[in-house]
Protein backbone atom coordinates (compact mmCIF):
# COMPACT_ATOMS: atom_id res chain seq x y z
CA UNK A 1 0.00 0.00 0.00
CA UNK A 2 1.65 3.31 -1.09
CA UNK A 3 1.94 6.07 1.51
CA UNK A 4 0.36 9.51 0.90
CA UNK A 5 3.82 10.96 0.24
CA UNK A 6 5.06 8.27 -2.14
CA UNK A 7 7.18 9.59 -5.01
CA UNK A 8 5.91 9.52 -8.57
CA UNK A 9 8.65 7.08 -9.51
CA UNK A 10 7.61 4.63 -6.79
CA UNK A 11 3.92 4.94 -7.62
CA UNK A 12 4.53 4.51 -11.35
CA UNK A 13 6.57 1.36 -10.74
CA UNK A 14 3.82 -0.12 -8.57
CA UNK A 15 1.06 0.94 -10.96
CA UNK A 16 2.85 -0.57 -13.96
CA UNK A 17 2.88 -3.83 -12.01
CA UNK A 18 -0.89 -3.67 -11.64
CA UNK A 19 -1.20 -2.05 -8.20
CA UNK A 20 -4.54 -0.25 -8.33
CA UNK A 21 -3.94 1.58 -5.06
CA UNK A 22 -0.74 3.07 -6.47
CA UNK A 23 -2.52 4.05 -9.67
CA UNK A 24 -5.26 5.72 -7.66
CA UNK A 25 -2.71 7.64 -5.58
CA UNK A 26 -0.83 8.71 -8.71
CA UNK A 27 -3.99 10.08 -10.31
CA UNK A 28 -5.04 11.92 -7.16
CA UNK A 29 -1.63 13.59 -6.85
CA UNK A 30 -1.78 15.02 -10.37
CA UNK A 31 -5.48 15.51 -11.06
CA UNK A 32 -5.70 19.06 -9.53
CA UNK A 33 -2.94 20.39 -11.81
CA UNK A 34 -4.57 18.90 -14.92
CA UNK A 35 -8.04 20.13 -13.97
CA UNK A 36 -6.93 23.68 -13.20
CA UNK A 37 -4.98 23.88 -16.44
CA UNK A 38 -8.02 22.64 -18.38
CA UNK A 39 -10.42 25.02 -16.63
CA UNK A 40 -8.35 28.04 -17.58
CA UNK A 41 -7.94 26.80 -21.14
CA UNK A 42 -11.64 26.15 -21.82
CA UNK A 43 -13.41 28.41 -19.23
CA UNK A 44 -16.38 26.08 -18.68
CA UNK A 45 -16.12 23.76 -15.68
CA UNK A 46 -18.07 20.87 -17.24
CA UNK A 47 -15.89 20.99 -20.37
CA UNK A 48 -12.77 21.09 -18.17
CA UNK A 49 -13.96 18.06 -16.22
CA UNK A 50 -14.47 16.10 -19.44
CA UNK A 51 -11.04 17.15 -20.74
CA UNK A 52 -9.39 16.18 -17.44
CA UNK A 53 -10.93 12.72 -17.54
CA UNK A 54 -9.89 12.23 -21.17
CA UNK A 55 -6.32 13.31 -20.37
CA UNK A 56 -6.05 11.00 -17.39
CA UNK A 57 -7.53 8.09 -19.35
CA UNK A 58 -4.83 8.63 -21.99
CA UNK A 59 -2.16 8.68 -19.28
CA UNK A 60 -3.46 5.50 -17.63
CA UNK A 61 -3.79 3.56 -20.88
CA UNK A 62 -0.28 4.56 -21.96
CA UNK A 63 1.37 4.19 -18.56
CA UNK A 64 3.05 0.99 -19.66
CA UNK A 65 5.01 2.94 -22.28
CA UNK A 66 6.44 5.39 -19.73
CA UNK A 67 10.14 4.55 -19.43
CA UNK A 68 11.22 7.17 -16.91
CA UNK A 69 13.39 9.15 -19.33
CA UNK A 70 11.79 12.32 -17.97
CA UNK A 71 9.85 13.11 -14.81
CA UNK A 72 6.42 11.56 -14.73
CA UNK A 73 4.94 15.03 -14.25
CA UNK A 74 6.61 16.26 -17.44
CA UNK A 75 5.32 13.23 -19.34
CA UNK A 76 1.79 13.77 -18.02
CA UNK A 77 1.93 17.50 -18.72
CA UNK A 78 2.85 16.79 -22.34
CA UNK A 79 -0.20 14.55 -22.67
CA UNK A 80 -2.39 17.27 -21.14
CA UNK A 81 -0.95 20.02 -23.30
CA UNK A 82 -1.23 18.06 -26.55
CA UNK A 83 -4.82 17.20 -25.72
CA UNK A 84 -5.78 20.79 -24.89
CA UNK A 85 -4.04 22.19 -27.96
CA UNK A 86 -5.87 19.79 -30.26
CA UNK A 87 -9.22 19.23 -28.56
CA UNK A 88 -12.36 20.45 -30.31
CA UNK A 89 -13.00 24.13 -29.73
CA UNK A 90 -15.19 24.92 -26.76
CA UNK A 91 -18.32 27.04 -27.09
CA UNK A 92 -16.34 30.02 -25.81
CA UNK A 93 -13.59 29.51 -28.39
CA UNK A 94 -16.06 29.13 -31.23
CA UNK A 95 -17.13 32.72 -30.64
CA UNK A 96 -13.58 33.77 -31.62
CA UNK A 97 -13.80 36.60 -29.13
CA UNK A 98 -11.20 39.36 -29.44
CA UNK A 99 -10.19 41.83 -26.75
CA UNK A 100 -12.22 44.43 -28.67
CA UNK A 101 -15.28 42.15 -28.54
CA UNK A 102 -14.85 41.54 -24.82
CA UNK A 103 -14.45 45.23 -24.09
CA UNK A 104 -17.66 46.00 -25.94
CA UNK A 105 -19.50 43.21 -24.10
CA UNK A 106 -18.35 44.53 -20.73
CA UNK A 107 -19.45 48.05 -21.65
CA UNK A 108 -22.93 46.76 -22.47
CA UNK A 109 -23.41 44.97 -19.14
CA UNK A 110 -25.83 46.84 -16.89
CA UNK A 111 -24.12 47.75 -13.62
CA UNK A 112 -26.08 47.37 -10.39
CA UNK A 113 -25.05 46.98 -6.76
CA UNK A 114 -25.42 43.56 -5.16
CA UNK A 115 -26.37 42.95 -1.52
CA UNK A 116 -23.44 42.97 0.89
CA UNK A 117 -23.90 39.23 1.56
CA UNK A 118 -23.34 38.41 -2.13
CA UNK A 119 -19.56 38.60 -1.91
CA UNK A 120 -19.18 35.05 -3.30
CA UNK A 121 -20.94 36.08 -6.51
CA UNK A 122 -18.67 39.11 -6.84
CA UNK A 123 -15.66 36.82 -6.51
CA UNK A 124 -17.17 34.46 -9.09
CA UNK A 125 -17.64 37.43 -11.43
CA UNK A 126 -14.04 38.54 -10.90
CA UNK A 127 -12.53 35.12 -11.53
CA UNK A 128 -14.85 34.39 -14.43
CA UNK A 129 -14.03 37.70 -16.09
CA UNK A 130 -10.26 37.52 -15.81
CA UNK A 131 -10.38 33.89 -17.00
CA UNK A 132 -12.57 34.90 -19.94
CA UNK A 133 -9.88 37.42 -20.89
CA UNK A 134 -7.56 34.47 -21.53
CA UNK A 135 -9.96 33.22 -24.19
CA UNK A 136 -9.03 36.25 -26.31
CA UNK A 137 -5.53 34.80 -26.70
CA UNK A 138 -4.82 32.05 -29.21
CA UNK A 139 -4.36 28.58 -27.73
CA UNK A 140 -0.57 28.55 -27.63
CA UNK A 141 -0.30 32.02 -26.11
CA UNK A 142 -3.04 31.15 -23.62
CA UNK A 143 -1.26 27.96 -22.68
CA UNK A 144 2.07 29.75 -22.24
CA UNK A 145 0.43 32.37 -20.04
CA UNK A 146 -1.34 29.77 -17.88
CA UNK A 147 1.80 27.69 -17.43
CA UNK A 148 4.14 30.60 -16.76
CA UNK A 149 1.92 33.11 -14.99
CA UNK A 150 -0.90 31.15 -13.40
CA UNK A 151 0.59 27.72 -12.69
CA UNK A 152 4.01 29.08 -11.81
CA UNK A 153 6.10 26.86 -14.08
CA UNK A 154 9.55 28.11 -15.07
CA UNK A 155 10.51 28.57 -18.71
CA UNK A 156 12.56 25.38 -18.99
CA UNK A 157 9.82 23.18 -17.50
CA UNK A 158 7.06 24.80 -19.54
CA UNK A 159 9.05 24.63 -22.77
CA UNK A 160 9.78 20.93 -22.20
CA UNK A 161 6.10 20.23 -21.61
CA UNK A 162 5.14 22.13 -24.77
CA UNK A 163 8.04 20.51 -26.66
CA UNK A 164 9.45 23.84 -27.77
CA UNK A 165 12.64 25.74 -26.99
CA UNK A 166 12.73 27.95 -23.86
CA UNK A 167 13.28 31.05 -26.03
CA UNK A 168 10.14 30.26 -28.01
CA UNK A 169 8.17 29.77 -24.81
CA UNK A 170 9.35 33.12 -23.45
CA UNK A 171 8.30 34.81 -26.70
CA UNK A 172 4.82 33.30 -26.47
CA UNK A 173 4.52 34.35 -22.85
CA UNK A 174 5.77 37.87 -23.58
CA UNK A 175 3.22 38.40 -26.35
CA UNK A 176 0.42 37.04 -24.19
CA UNK A 177 1.36 39.36 -21.32
CA UNK A 178 1.60 42.35 -23.62
CA UNK A 179 -1.83 41.86 -25.20
CA UNK A 180 -3.59 40.87 -22.00
CA UNK A 181 -2.11 43.58 -19.79
CA UNK A 182 -2.77 46.28 -22.38
CA UNK A 183 -6.44 45.30 -22.35
CA UNK A 184 -6.54 45.25 -18.56
CA UNK A 185 -4.95 48.70 -18.39
CA UNK A 186 -7.59 50.05 -20.73
CA UNK A 187 -10.64 48.26 -19.28
CA UNK A 188 -10.19 46.62 -15.87
CA UNK A 189 -10.90 48.65 -12.73
CA UNK A 190 -8.85 46.19 -10.68
CA UNK A 191 -5.58 47.41 -12.18
CA UNK A 192 -6.50 50.94 -13.27
CA UNK A 193 -8.79 52.80 -10.89
CA UNK A 194 -9.75 55.30 -13.60
CA UNK A 195 -11.59 52.50 -15.45
CA UNK A 196 -15.28 52.35 -14.48
CA UNK A 197 -15.60 48.54 -14.70
CA UNK A 198 -16.11 47.10 -11.20
CA UNK A 199 -16.75 43.44 -10.39
CA UNK A 200 -19.18 44.28 -7.60
CA UNK A 201 -21.37 46.29 -9.97
CA UNK A 202 -21.07 43.98 -12.99
CA UNK A 203 -21.90 40.70 -11.20
CA UNK A 204 -25.67 41.26 -11.35
CA UNK A 205 -25.42 42.00 -15.07
CA UNK A 206 -23.38 38.84 -15.57
CA UNK A 207 -26.26 36.94 -13.95
CA UNK A 208 -28.82 38.61 -16.21
CA UNK A 209 -26.76 37.70 -19.28
CA UNK A 210 -26.39 34.09 -18.14
CA UNK A 211 -22.63 34.39 -17.70
CA UNK A 212 -22.83 33.73 -13.96
CA UNK A 213 -25.12 31.03 -12.60
CA UNK A 214 -25.50 31.28 -8.79
CA UNK A 215 -26.56 27.62 -8.71
CA UNK A 216 -23.58 26.41 -10.75
CA UNK A 217 -20.45 28.31 -9.76
CA UNK A 218 -17.44 27.67 -12.00
CA UNK A 219 -14.50 29.21 -10.16
CA UNK A 220 -15.27 29.64 -6.46
CA UNK A 221 -16.08 26.15 -5.16
CA UNK A 222 -13.75 23.43 -3.88
CA UNK A 223 -10.80 25.80 -3.81
CA UNK A 224 -7.53 24.63 -2.33
CA UNK A 225 -4.11 26.26 -1.80
CA UNK A 226 -3.12 29.35 -3.73
CA UNK A 227 -0.89 28.77 -6.73
CA UNK A 228 1.87 30.89 -5.24
CA UNK A 229 2.21 28.40 -2.37
CA UNK A 230 2.55 25.54 -4.83
CA UNK A 231 5.15 27.38 -6.89
CA UNK A 232 6.95 29.92 -4.66
CA UNK A 233 10.12 30.13 -6.74
CA UNK A 234 8.71 31.30 -10.05
CA UNK A 235 8.58 34.99 -9.04
CA UNK A 236 12.25 35.31 -9.96
CA UNK A 237 11.26 35.37 -13.63
CA UNK A 238 8.61 38.04 -13.07
CA UNK A 239 10.65 40.87 -11.53
CA UNK A 240 10.12 43.15 -14.52
CA UNK A 241 6.35 42.66 -14.58
CA UNK A 242 3.69 44.96 -13.28
CA UNK A 243 2.89 42.86 -10.21
CA UNK A 244 -0.60 44.31 -9.95
CA UNK A 245 -1.60 42.60 -13.19
CA UNK A 246 0.22 39.35 -12.52
CA UNK A 247 -1.10 38.94 -8.99
CA UNK A 248 -4.69 38.84 -10.24
CA UNK A 249 -3.88 35.59 -12.01
CA UNK A 250 -1.47 34.12 -9.46
CA UNK A 251 -4.03 34.70 -6.70
CA UNK A 252 -6.67 32.60 -8.45
CA UNK A 253 -7.60 29.67 -6.22
CA UNK A 254 -6.52 26.20 -7.16
CA UNK A 255 -9.59 23.96 -7.28
CA UNK A 256 -9.67 20.30 -6.33
CA UNK A 257 -12.15 19.49 -9.08
CA UNK A 258 -14.26 16.32 -9.43
CA UNK A 259 -13.29 12.90 -8.11
CA UNK A 260 -11.97 11.64 -11.42
CA UNK A 261 -9.76 9.04 -9.75
CA UNK A 262 -12.87 7.12 -8.68
CA UNK A 263 -14.34 7.46 -12.16
CA UNK A 264 -11.18 6.05 -13.71
CA UNK A 265 -11.09 3.16 -11.27
CA UNK A 266 -14.61 2.22 -12.35
CA UNK A 267 -13.60 2.52 -16.01
CA UNK A 268 -10.52 0.33 -15.83
CA UNK A 269 -11.76 -2.35 -13.43
CA UNK A 270 -12.39 -5.44 -15.47
CA UNK A 271 -10.13 -4.28 -18.32
CA UNK A 272 -7.25 -6.42 -17.16
CA UNK A 273 -5.03 -3.54 -16.10
CA UNK A 274 -4.60 -4.91 -12.58
CA UNK A 275 -3.44 -8.23 -14.03
CA UNK A 276 -0.87 -6.86 -16.46
Secondary structure by P-SEA (a helix, b strand, c coil): cccccccaaaaaaaaaaccaaaaaaaaaacaaaaaaaaaaacccaaaaaaaaaaaaaaaaaacccccccccaaaaaaaaaaaaaacccccccccccccaaaaaaaaaacbbbbccccaaaaaaaaaaaaaaaaaaaccaaaaaaaaacccccccaaaaaaaacccaaaaaaaaaaaaaaaaaaaaacccccccccccccccaaaaaaaaccccccccccccccccccccccccccccccccaaaaaaaaaacccccccaaaaaaaaaacccccccc
